[in-house]
Amino acid sequence: MMIDCSHDNASKDHTRQAIVLQSVAEQLQAGSKQIMGVMLESHLVAGKQSIPKDLSKLTYGQSITDPCVDFATTATLLRMLAKAVSQNCLQVS
């Protein structure tokens, strides 16, 4: 199963993706074999912006579609997930 850490699972709050991913990590650490992937809404800069009339006002690296976590948060979350996956794999051996 692929788990979307954003949208409804995070109550449409991009900052709650970490809570959802923590739950996924805990399930993996507990030995779950049903999870095959996750989806995060991620970009260089956190949040979302509307497209202004003056495009020079756009913030480089910030989404214009869905609100996202920033790059540093993404890296932290992926490290946490990698640790959980490696612990899950050790349980198989």
Residue pairs with C-beta under 8 A, 6 or more apart in sequence:
1 34
1 35
1 36
2 36
2 37
2 38
2 39
3 9
3 20
3 24
3 35
3 37
3 38
3 39
4 38
4 39
5 17
5 20
5 21
5 24
5 38
5 39
5 40
5 41
6 12
6 14
6 17
6 20
6 39
6 40
6 41
6 66
7 66
9 20
10 16
10 17
10 19
10 20
13 67
14 41
14 46
14 47
14 48
14 66
14 67
14 68
14 69
15 46
15 69
17 40
17 41
17 69
17 77
18 69
18 73
18 77
21 38
21 40
21 77
21 80
21 81
22 80
24 35
24 38
24 81
24 84
25 80
25 81
25 83
25 84
26 84
27 35
28 35
28 81
28 84
28 85
28 87
28 88
29 84
29 87
29 88
31 88
31 91
32 88
33 88
38 81
40 69
40 74
40 77
41 63
41 66
41 67
41 68
41 69
42 68
42 69
42 70
42 71
42 73
42 74
43 61
43 62
43 63
43 68
43 69
43 70
43 71
44 60
44 61
44 62
44 70
44 71
45 59
45 60
45 61
45 62
45 68
45 70
45 71
46 62
46 67
46 68
46 69
46 70
46 73
47 62
47 63
47 67
47 68
48 62
48 63
48 64
48 65
48 66
48 67
48 68
49 58
49 59
49 62
49 63
49 64
50 64
51 58
51 64
52 58
58 64
62 68
69 77
